[in-house]
Amino acid sequence: MRLALAPRRLRARIVLAFAVGALLVSAVLVTTTFGLARSYLLDQRESAATRQAFTDANVLASRLSTAGSEVGEELDDLVPSGGADVVVRSDGAWYSSRLDVGARDVPGALQELVASGQAGTARVSSPTGPHLVIGIPIAAAGVEFYEVAPLVELQTALRTLAAVLGAGALTATLAGALFGSWASRRVVQPLEQVAGAATRIAGGELDIRLPPTEDPDLLAIVASFNSMVDALASRIERDTRFVGDVSHELRSPLTSLVTSVEVLGARREELSPRGQQALALIQGELGRFRRMLDDLLELARVDGDPVTAVGEPVSLAALVREVLAHRGGPEVLLSADPDEETVVQGDKNRLERAVTNLLDNADRHATGAAAVRVERREGSVVVMVDDAGPGVPLVERERVFERFARGPRAARGSLPGAGLGLAIVEETATGHGGGAWCSESPFGGARFTLSLPGAPR
Amino acid sequence: MGRVSPRLLLVEDDDHIRMPLRWALEDEGYEVAEAASGEDACRQVAIAAPDLMIVDLMLGAMDGYAVIREVRRANDLPIVVVSARADTHDIVAALEAGADDYVTKPFQVKEITARLRALRRRVGASSGGDERPQELVLDGDPAAPLVLRPDRGTVHRGTDQLHLTLTEFRLLCELAASPGRVLSRQALLERVWEHGFFGDERLVDVHVRRLRTKVERDPGAPTLVVTVRGLGYRLDPQ
């Protein structure tokens, strides 16, 4: 779960970082550009308007210097360019070039400045839009000259500029996010390869390695990952070989013991009653010892050679019948579909061991199998061994198939096993592409089911 | 008819197995000679061939495979191999060297004696006076016909007598008894080796392979003893 989540969160973080980075950079760029453009354009407009105003003021001043001229008349003749309006104050009276422009458009501070004999400018915003007001005193005529120049066009231009720059910033942010997503995929891809390889290795494919890379950033990861898997594989192989070797070493002394006890068994009559009892005990224990050793060897073989079971066609019904007959168990226990319906592809001896282990398990934890059923169930052939024992608690039902798992009642009187029997059942089943599980039997005890893929009929 | 106990040579280098095994085999009525090394075994066989042999594969300088190959140069006696491992390669290699059957350690003596009895019994059966045909011509090649004489225990290719082991001979007789009919591996295993359901069918495969090298005109492309995939083997008289 964590493996699946980590790459996604890492990727989200990378995408976010790229997007935020792009946003910040473009925001700074846009703000600076806009600020510069705005002040430049304003300066331009202001100086143009001021020049215009001085020209107009000069024209008015020269006209007023002509004797007998009226401010109002002269103003009507004065047509400033660029849509500007002119407001003039003469002897406390206000005159304007248009009716809707007047003294209210001239800010008080500017009026005071001009009244004191200085020229100045002021920016005002009125319901008709922003304006630039330039005030010029015409001392010769005792007149205060104001020109009100509209700034609406400039404002529109600035708005357009702002919109264009904003769109640019947005585009840059999106591009940053896209680039981040691409880059994160590049970064995460090797990690996903590692995760995939690790999953397959955990599934038992110990020969999986990461492909060699020339990327110096990944070289270390790939090398250490591969050497980790090497170490793991050789460790597992060593353990398996150890179990196999030890078991093999035990075979010779065990053969010697079994044979000697058989020689002794043939002379049972020569022994005292106590000697006979001791001999019977040894014979029983030797049998158990031998089965445990066989189990260990079988597990070592399964580990060393996990994918076998190409096998031959085997009828499970016939096989279970043979196993029951060999154990001297009553054959009435068995109910089975016809032999030819219950054919699987597999290793006869390993399947025999699995079935034997299921029956041994019933002997050990109950009073033996109460019923054995072999049937064809759709594409599978299942063997069910029911007992009338105490059953297996729900929480234990998976654990019983683990190696060295032993039932709580194993030590009670009956012969305990090595705890390998059911592990072998499960590994045989999975090795044949099937499965094994535990449930409740109709007899009140446990039902162990071995299911294998059936051969096509 | 005072039955003479069969003479058995036990080849095993581990004293702790050889001694009790000898006692157990003597309990079963065999006259047992021991050999603790491969060289010793070959020497004893050269002096006087026993009726049966039990050979451990893991010996000293000369291993079990070499012993079997050496013995097979001149003897058709039944050989049972004792192996510490049931791995495919060891067993198949031993069978290909010429062994007739095998048991894996740890075994019970009754497993070995059952094998030995099966191998012995058929020697008696093939020489018994039943109603077997005197002569079976398996290959009518005019230049060198292949002739099986079940009652006399011989197979001839032309005028040459072929050296089949007892097991190969018995296998050929079983196949020749129902020419043109498929016999399953399981059936052959039961009739020739007296193995039950869990017998190793590789025994049949290896012995058929060995038999082919002796009776087929071209063992690489067998026409007399043919494999029927998934079913077994069939003998087609030529």
Interface residues (C-beta under 8 A of the other chain):
Chain A: H248 R251 S252 P253 L254 T255 S256 L257 V258 T259 S260 E262 V263 A266 R290 L293 E312 P313 A318 L319 E322 K348 N349 E352
Chain B: D14 H16 I17 P20 L21 W23 A24 D27 A84 R85 K105 P106 F107 Q108 V109 K110 G196 F197 F198 E201 G230
